[in-house]
């Protein structure tokens, strides 16, 4: 089975498609608040999934890292509005030191191909 990689650099690919499964690299966002960064992350997820032939209704799993777990409610307020009703994926959320101090949330998604 072929492996397709998109937006690839020496370090990583933003999208890896293997069969009917799509793996996205961790997405971080811009903004001053966790809510703004979460919304920006999710916009990137939407764009990348569409490019790979999927959408938020087909997300299998999401892993969310917060720089401060105290921001859990702010992130969830945006997440809950974004996830289509009846299509909530398996999900884990934890606290971690992220790649740069300005990042407060990182979202990693695995999805099935649409159709």
NORKASUL-V142080 format. One record per pair of residues at least 24 apart in sequence whose ideal C-beta (glycine too) atoms are under 6 Angstrom apart, sorted by the first residue. I is the first residue (numbers start at 0). J is the second residue. If there is no record, write none. Layout:
i:I j:J
i:I j:J
//
This chain:
i:14 j:47
i:14 j:51
i:16 j:51
i:19 j:111
i:19 j:112
i:21 j:51
i:21 j:53
i:21 j:110
i:22 j:109
i:23 j:47
i:23 j:108
i:25 j:105
i:25 j:107
i:26 j:106
i:27 j:102
i:27 j:105
i:33 j:70
i:33 j:73
i:33 j:74
i:33 j:103
i:33 j:104
i:34 j:73
i:34 j:77
i:36 j:103
i:36 j:104
i:37 j:74
i:37 j:77
i:37 j:104
i:38 j:77
i:40 j:106
i:41 j:81
i:44 j:108
i:48 j:110
i:52 j:112
i:52 j:113
i:53 j:110
i:53 j:112
i:53 j:113
i:54 j:113
i:55 j:83
i:56 j:83
i:56 j:86
i:57 j:110
i:57 j:111
i:57 j:113
i:58 j:88
i:58 j:108
i:58 j:110
i:59 j:88
i:59 j:109
i:59 j:110
i:59 j:111
i:60 j:88
i:60 j:89
i:60 j:109
i:61 j:88
i:61 j:90
i:61 j:108
i:62 j:91
i:62 j:107
i:63 j:92
i:63 j:106
i:64 j:95
i:64 j:105
i:65 j:94
i:65 j:104
i:66 j:97
i:66 j:103
i:68 j:94
i:74 j:104
//
